[in-house]
Amino acid sequence: MREKIQIPRILLVEDIAAMRLLIRQMLRKLGIEQVFEASDGSSALHILREQPVDAILSDWNMIPMTGLQLLMAVREEPEHRHLPFIMITGQHSTEHFARARAAGVSGYLVKPFGADRLERQLTRVLNLRP
């Protein structure tokens, strides 16, 4: 069983600055202050290799590297293979869920979402203490 994490370090990957700000504010409301931000998947990989994080929150639709491509790249790295990865998307389709699940996603948030849904996902994937 994975050790319980008190206050997680999050890597937030989102290409829209306003959305990053909104999610960061939600994380702050949850008491999460250590948030590393990237505006695309390739920047996220660089941060991931430099900073220890407990989970990744990533948008799906980004260029040049999508969230799905980022997820697959993370799963290929042995030291990050089991890192919780929550996909964020505006797409609410069975195909999207299936592709993300096949790639090894840990959780899934459909926009729009609130702090309560974000908290439930983080609690589930990180085994957080209430």
N, C-alpha and C positions, 0 to 999 in steps of 0.2 A: 504494500500500500504506500502511496506517495505521501511524503511528509506534508503536514498542513502548513500553509503559508500565511503568515500574519498580514503583511502588507506587500502585495505583489508589485513587481516591476513589469510594466507593460510596454510593448512596442506597438505603437499605433501607426498604421500605414493607410493613408488616405490622400488622394490627389487634390481634393477640394479643401482649401484652407479653412473655410467657414465650418465645414463638417468636422475637421480635426479639432477646431476650437470647441464645438458643441460636445463632441465625445469627451474631450479633455475635461470640460466642465462637469459632465456626468461622472467621470472617474473621480474628480475632486470631491464631489458630493458623497461618493462612496468611501472617501478617505484615502484614495490612491493618488499620491503625489508624484511618484517616480514614473514618468511617462516619457519614453523616447519616441520622437516623431520622424516619419519618413513620408515623402510625397509620392514615392513609387517603389516598386518591388526591388529594383536593383539597389537603391539607397538603403532599403530595409535590410537586405542581405549584408551590406557593409556594416551597418549598425549592429546587427545580430552577431557578427563575428568579433566585434569590439566590446560589446556591452552584454553582461549577463542579464537575461530577462526571464520572467516566469510565464509569460504568455504573449501571443501576438493577436492583435485585432486588426484585420485587414479588409479593406474594400475589395470587391471583386473587379469592378470596371476601372482599370487604370491603364495608362500607356507609359512606357513601352512594355512593361512587364505587368500582366494582370495579377490579381490576387490568387487566382488558381495556379498560375505559373509559379508564383512565389511559394505557395503551399507545397507544390511538387518539389521545388528546389530545397525547401526546408526539410522535407521528408527524406531527401537523398543524403543529407548530411548526418552522419552517425551521431554526432554530439547534440543534434537538435531534432532528431527523428521523432521523439516523443513529446516535444514541446507543445503545450496546448495552443491551438490555432482556431480562432473564431472568425468566420467569414461574415462580412457585412455586405449586403447587397440590396438593391431595389427590385431584383428579380425574384418573384415568388412562383417558381415553377418546379415541377417534379424533376425535370431534366437537370436544373441547376443543383438541387439537393443531391441527386444521384451522382453527378460529376464531382461535387465537393466531397461527398462521403467516400467515393472510390479513391479519391486522392488523399484521404486520411484526415479530413477536417474534424475538429473536436466539438465545434458548436457553430451555430448559424443564426444570424440576426437579420431580419428583413426590415428595411427602412420603410416608414419611420418607426423608431423604437424609443422607449424612454429608459431612464436610469434603472427602473425596476426590472425590466427584461435584461438589461446589460448585467445587472447585479446577479440575477438568476443564472445566467450563462457563466459568468466568472466564478460564482460559487460552485457550480457543478464541475467545471473543468479544473479548477484549482484546489478544490476541497477546502475552501476558505472557512475560517471560524466566523460565526455570526458576531 
